[in-house]
Amino acid sequence: MEVLAHSFIEDLYRVALLQVGDRSVALACVAEVVSEAESNASQWRTQKHRFLWAARLLSQRLSKKGLGADVEKVALPDAVQCIFEVLRAARPEMRTGLALVCTGSVKSGEVVQLLSLRSRDWRVALVLFRDQVAALGLSEEGMQERLNALQISPEECVLLEQSVSVVKPKRKGWDKILAVAAVLLGVCVFVGWVAWEQWRDSPAMRMRRHMETFLDLNQNSGIAGLETFKGKAGETQDWLFLHGMEGAVMPEIFSKLSVVAARLLQWNGSPLALFPTLTPPGLLVVVESDVLGLPEEGAETGRAAFAGWSGAWASAGPYKFLWMMQADARALEQQMQRLSAGEPSQ
């Protein structure tokens, strides 16, 4: 089991035990994923990467076996029984992530990527879990100290080593050539796919799709819910507050825009504020950042374009502010320079 350090194997064991409540079942699950890690060790350069891969595989194994929520007989020390009960009450898809955070070996941001969780759902589950643990009088340090007491015994280590098996494939002659060719082809396809996905999921491309949606919503809504609002965008804070968008403070870059109307719609279960602008004609959008699904990095500000429209966005608190004008990118940048200089838009 040299592919994974003993501390990482024990963390996997704690994660499994916190979900199944049975030492023998937890050890069997760990043996299964460590065997897979042994067989695929060459795919990763570091122990941490192998551990994260094994943790994800462990989550999948526990999910397929349907363990965690229906455990009737639990054999855990009293010191961690309360943690097990809190974890048991969490949503099934969140349990492995919460157990990993309990061990202190994985950061919250890594859990979101590792288990492909929705960032907003994960934050809600994590805050709820921490509140419930705190209500039991446990700090994060105290919780980790209790979990560190859950260790694999020497006898269990022997059993675990005996149950871990690695199957090394043997290839001869043309099999090796075909295998190398298949690997090279796979690498090329993977690199192309990664490049495509990164381009398609970049902040600019995602915001481009949102621009299309917002423009369609504004056009198809007609005059429904449209209110007169003459003033500057920087004066909309009270209106936003009264319409349920508490804490929405217009970024300075857009505060000089001339707004002529306002309306509130519902989009993806969240409020969406639309402010038509007069000079130049355009549309200012205020929406919660979480519902946009933009990546966490590189999405605070940016530019996007769609069908003759150019847009610029900025972040403030939990909201994104997007201004679109029917012009090319050069005209947009000229307007943004005027706004940056504190001049009214023209």
NORPEFEN-V132528 format. One record per residue. N is the residue number from 1. RES is the residue in one small letter. BURIAL is # if it has 9 or more other ideal C-beta (glycine too) atoms within 8 Angstrom, else .. Layout:
n={N,N}
res={RES,RES}
burial={BURIAL,BURIAL}
//
This chain:
n={1,2,3,4,5,6,7,8,9,10,11,12,13,14,15,16,17,18,19,20,21,22,23,24,25,26,27,28,29,30,31,32,33,34,35,36,37,38,39,40,41,42,43,44,45,46,47,48,49,50,51,52,53,54,55,56,57,58,59,60,61,62,63,64,65,66,67,68,69,70,71,72,73,74,75,76,77,78,79,80,81,82,83,84,85,86,87,88,89,90,91,92,93,94,95,96,97,98,99,100,101,102,103,104,105,106,107,108,109,110,111,112,113,114,115,116,117,118,119,120,121,122,123,124,125,126,127,128,129,130,131,132,133,134,135,136,137,138,139,140,141,142,143,144,145,146,147,148,149,150,151,152,153,154,155,156,157,158,159,160,161,162,163,164,165,166,167,168,169,170,171,172,173,174,175,176,177,178,179,180,181,182,183,184,185,186,187,188,189,190,191,192,193,194,195,196,197,198,199,200,201,202,203,204,205,206,207,208,209,210,211,212,213,214,215,216,217,218,219,220,221,222,223,224,225,226,227,228,229,230,231,232,233,234,235,236,237,238,239,240,241,242,243,244,245,246,247,248,249,250,251,252,253,254,255,256,257,258,259,260,261,262,263,264,265,266,267,268,269,270,271,272,273,274,275,276,277,278,279,280,281,282,283,284,285,286,287,288,289,290,291,292,293,294,295,296,297,298,299,300,301,302,303,304,305,306,307,308,309,310,311,312,313,314,315,316,317,318,319,320,321,322,323,324,325,326,327,328,329,330,331,332,333,334,335,336,337,338,339,340,341,342,343,344,345,346}
res={m,e,v,l,a,h,s,f,i,e,d,l,y,r,v,a,l,l,q,v,g,d,r,s,v,a,l,a,c,v,a,e,v,v,s,e,a,e,s,n,a,s,q,w,r,t,q,k,h,r,f,l,w,a,a,r,l,l,s,q,r,l,s,k,k,g,l,g,a,d,v,e,k,v,a,l,p,d,a,v,q,c,i,f,e,v,l,r,a,a,r,p,e,m,r,t,g,l,a,l,v,c,t,g,s,v,k,s,g,e,v,v,q,l,l,s,l,r,s,r,d,w,r,v,a,l,v,l,f,r,d,q,v,a,a,l,g,l,s,e,e,g,m,q,e,r,l,n,a,l,q,i,s,p,e,e,c,v,l,l,e,q,s,v,s,v,v,k,p,k,r,k,g,w,d,k,i,l,a,v,a,a,v,l,l,g,v,c,v,f,v,g,w,v,a,w,e,q,w,r,d,s,p,a,m,r,m,r,r,h,m,e,t,f,l,d,l,n,q,n,s,g,i,a,g,l,e,t,f,k,g,k,a,g,e,t,q,d,w,l,f,l,h,g,m,e,g,a,v,m,p,e,i,f,s,k,l,s,v,v,a,a,r,l,l,q,w,n,g,s,p,l,a,l,f,p,t,l,t,p,p,g,l,l,v,v,v,e,s,d,v,l,g,l,p,e,e,g,a,e,t,g,r,a,a,f,a,g,w,s,g,a,w,a,s,a,g,p,y,k,f,l,w,m,m,q,a,d,a,r,a,l,e,q,q,m,q,r,l,s,a,g,e,p,s,q}
burial={#,.,.,#,.,.,.,#,#,#,#,#,#,#,#,#,#,#,#,#,#,#,.,.,#,#,#,#,#,#,#,#,#,#,#,#,#,#,#,#,#,.,.,#,.,.,.,.,#,#,#,#,#,#,#,#,#,#,#,.,#,#,#,.,.,.,#,#,.,.,#,.,.,#,.,#,.,.,.,#,#,.,#,#,.,#,#,#,.,#,.,.,.,#,#,#,#,#,#,#,#,#,#,.,.,#,.,.,.,#,#,#,.,#,#,.,#,.,#,.,#,#,.,.,#,#,.,#,#,#,.,#,#,#,.,.,.,#,.,#,.,.,#,#,.,#,#,.,#,#,.,#,.,.,.,#,#,.,#,#,.,.,#,#,.,.,.,.,.,.,.,.,.,.,.,#,.,.,#,.,.,.,.,.,.,.,.,.,.,.,.,.,.,.,.,.,.,.,.,.,.,#,#,#,#,#,#,#,.,#,#,#,#,#,#,.,#,#,.,.,#,.,.,.,.,.,.,.,#,.,.,#,#,#,.,#,#,.,#,#,#,.,#,.,#,.,.,#,.,#,#,.,#,#,#,#,#,#,#,#,#,#,#,#,#,.,#,.,.,#,#,#,#,#,#,#,#,.,.,#,.,#,#,#,#,#,#,#,#,.,#,#,.,#,.,.,.,.,#,.,.,#,#,#,#,#,.,.,#,#,#,#,#,#,#,#,.,.,#,#,#,#,#,#,#,.,#,.,.,.,#,#,.,.,#,#,.,#,#,.,.,.,.,.,#,.}
//
